[in-house]
Amino acid sequence: MKAADAVETIQREMTVFARRARAAAGRMHPELSLVSYTLLGHLEESGGCRATDLAAHYALDKSTVSRQVAALERAGLIERRPDAEDQRVLVLHLTQAGRTILAQVTESRRAAFRDRLADWPAEDLARFADYLMRYNAGPAPGPDDQGRTAGTHDQGRTTHD
């Protein structure tokens, strides 16, 4: 396979992967989108952060993060607390309900991956894991030639929202 054909195949298969991930997130918890799940995971890993930090970390529009944060707050999964170092700044934190939902969804996702990959040889799993880490360690995509930021949805492209 030529490099250009391989890149096209990778793009197509990554799009399928993203669509499946969004659909699976909806099945695991109907009110928790893939973006919401990702934001909750980041809040757990970081111990809390500002909404602007989330937007910057995931290269999302502030309005996208704002909508997601508002929905997560309404659902009682996150809360805003004053920053210990600067009381003017509000930091997002998981609530106990948020931790519980995140743990449930995370375990469901792990089980789904284990099931899907159960027949793969260990060497293939290791190689796939290495390739994914290598891909994700690369620079974040920037605006494409039509002025859209990578990750926006347009005729089959992947979306973060």
C-alpha positions in Angstrom: 0.0 0.0 0.0 1.3 3.4 -0.9 1.8 6.0 1.8 -1.0 8.3 0.5 -3.4 5.3 0.4 -2.4 4.3 3.9 -3.0 7.9 5.2 -6.5 7.9 3.5 -7.2 4.5 5.1 -6.0 5.7 8.5 -8.2 8.9 8.3 -11.3 6.8 7.3 -10.7 4.3 10.0 -10.1 6.9 12.7 -13.4 8.5 11.7 -15.2 5.2 12.1 -13.4 4.8 15.4 -14.6 8.2 16.6 -18.2 7.6 15.5 -18.2 4.3 17.4 -16.7 5.9 20.5 -19.4 8.6 20.5 -22.2 6.0 20.0 -20.7 3.7 22.7 -20.5 6.7 25.1 -24.2 7.3 24.5 -25.1 3.7 25.2 -23.0 3.5 28.4 -24.6 6.6 29.9 -27.2 8.4 27.7 -26.7 11.8 29.3 -22.9 11.7 29.1 -21.4 12.6 25.7 -17.9 11.5 24.7 -16.7 15.1 25.3 -18.3 15.1 28.7 -16.7 11.8 29.6 -13.3 13.1 28.5 -13.7 16.3 30.5 -14.7 14.4 33.6 -11.7 12.2 33.2 -9.4 15.2 32.9 -10.9 16.8 36.0 -10.3 13.5 37.9 -6.7 13.2 36.7 -5.8 16.9 37.3 -7.7 17.2 40.6 -9.7 20.1 39.1 -9.0 22.9 36.8 -10.6 26.0 35.2 -12.9 25.7 32.2 -10.4 27.7 30.1 -7.7 25.1 30.9 -10.0 22.4 29.6 -10.6 24.3 26.4 -6.9 24.9 25.9 -5.9 21.3 26.7 -8.4 19.8 24.3 -8.2 22.5 21.7 -11.9 23.1 22.0 -13.8 26.4 21.6 -14.6 28.0 25.0 -18.3 27.9 24.0 -18.1 24.2 23.6 -16.5 23.7 27.0 -19.0 26.2 28.5 -22.0 24.2 27.2 -20.5 20.9 28.4 -19.6 22.3 31.8 -23.1 23.8 32.3 -24.7 20.4 31.4 -22.3 18.6 33.8 -23.1 21.1 36.6 -26.9 20.7 36.0 -26.4 16.9 36.2 -24.6 17.3 39.5 -21.4 15.7 38.2 -19.1 18.7 38.7 -19.1 21.8 40.9 -17.2 25.1 40.9 -15.0 26.0 43.9 -12.8 29.0 44.5 -9.2 28.4 43.8 -7.1 28.0 47.0 -4.4 30.4 45.7 -6.7 33.0 44.0 -10.3 33.2 45.4 -11.4 35.1 42.3 -10.8 32.1 40.2 -13.3 29.2 40.1 -12.0 25.7 39.6 -14.1 22.8 38.3 -14.1 19.6 40.5 -15.9 16.3 40.3 -18.7 15.7 42.7 -19.1 12.3 44.3 -21.8 11.6 41.8 -19.4 12.6 39.0 -16.7 10.3 40.4 -19.3 7.4 40.6 -20.5 7.9 37.0 -17.0 8.3 35.7 -15.9 5.1 37.4 -19.0 3.2 36.0 -18.5 4.5 32.4 -14.7 3.9 32.6 -15.2 0.3 33.6 -17.8 -0.2 30.9 -15.4 1.2 28.3 -12.6 -1.0 29.5 -14.8 -4.1 29.3 -15.9 -3.1 25.8 -12.3 -2.7 24.7 -11.3 -6.1 26.4 -14.2 -7.8 24.5 -13.4 -6.2 21.2 -9.6 -7.0 21.4 -9.9 -10.4 23.1 -8.9 -12.4 20.0 -5.9 -10.2 19.2 -2.4 -11.6 19.9 -0.4 -9.9 22.6 2.2 -8.7 20.0 -0.5 -7.0 18.0 -2.0 -5.3 21.1 1.4 -4.0 22.1 2.1 -2.7 18.6 -1.3 -1.1 18.3 -0.8 0.6 21.7 2.7 1.8 20.7 1.3 3.2 17.4 -1.6 5.0 19.2 0.8 6.5 21.8 3.2 7.6 19.0 0.3 9.2 17.0 -1.1 11.0 20.1 2.3 12.3 21.1 2.6 14.2 17.9 1.7 17.9 17.6 -1.9 18.9 17.9 -3.6 19.6 14.5 -4.1 23.2 13.6 -6.6 24.9 11.2 -6.9 23.1 7.9 -6.7 24.7 4.5 -10.4 25.7 4.7 -10.0 27.6 8.0 -11.7 24.9 10.2 -10.0 23.7 13.3 -9.2 20.0 13.1 -11.9 18.1 15.0 -14.9 20.1 13.6 -17.6 18.1 11.9 -18.0 18.5 8.1 -19.0 15.7 5.7 -17.7 12.8 7.6 -15.0 14.5 9.6 -14.7 13.8 13.3 -16.1 16.2 15.9 -15.2 16.9 19.5 -18.6 18.3 20.4 
